[in-house]
Amino acid sequence: MKVLVLGGTGMVGSQVVTELIARKAEVHVLTRSKEKAAALPSGVRALMGDLLEPATVRSAFRGMDGVFLLNPVSTTESHEGLMAVCGARLAGVKRLVYLSVHDVDTAPYLPHFGSKVGVEAGVKASPFEWTILRPNNLYQNDSWFREPLLQYGVYPQPLGDAGLSRVDLRDIAEAAAIALTTSGHAGQTYDLVGPEVVTGKSTAEVWSRALGRPIAYLGDDLDPWEKGSLQYMPAWMVFDLRLMYQFFQEKGLRAAPGDIERLTKLLGHPPRRFEDYAREMAAAWKASA
């Protein structure tokens, strides 16, 4: 099976590539970067191109049996997503898996959520055997906080107290590879969630146990978070994330009854626990110190 992975050099997409290789798929990755193309795993073919260019849209999808569609957060995310849908339609792709976001319909006014609503609609209106994956906040986002955790003893992601059902990206990648390479998932939307509800404070407590030292939750105040984040992210992205965190603090993003059971059936095992992820990362950080 020939599969084109869009977003295949990023954190989630690269894990999808790994899972597809394990399932003997012939994997192609679309990228704009020659450096990232050169770093792809052995046997993975790089396709150079840009979804904002019609020439790429007309050529990249030819001969593909399946497509994994992940559009990185950007000001052109929706357009790139729909261009990919059109390219897959033109090429007669049989199967497409789109990575959206958990409970996208509850807050379509948020740029991070709303940018995916139109793409979901385009996917559903297409003749593919489509599957939509809607992941919660990723455990692996915490890898960005190595310095605050280890050097300052704080957890900075302002998740609030309403609760999220965060998920491991390895479960996302497995779900994507399963949906692409096995039957029975056409027309299905899966919520990808973790097995427990976590908060900002409980996340800090987990990191305290994993690291063997006190970790304080930095709190819910979004003003200092925004000010600090502007030092390393563009203003449009910081504003987008601030709105999303405000939503998390007010409403949460929790699994619905039956989500864990359904995901367990899809994966063939229970979704991974955050506590286990934190212990793995703490051990890896210690080993690399």
Secondary structure, DSSP 8 states (H G I E B T S, - for coil): -EEEEETTTSHHHHHHHHHHHHTT-EEEEEES-HHHHHTS-TT-EEEE--TTSHHHHHHTTTT-SEEEE---SSTTHHHHHHHHHHHHHHHT-SEEEEE--TTGGG-TTSHHHHHHHHHHHHHHTSSSEEEEEEE-SBGGGGGGGHHIIIII-EE-----SS-B--B-HHHHHHHHHHHHHSSS-TTEEEEE--SS-B-HHHHHHHHHHHHTS--EE--S-HHHHHHHHTTTS-HHHHHHHHHHHHHHHHH-B---TTHHHHHHHHHTS----HHHHHHHHHHHHHHH-
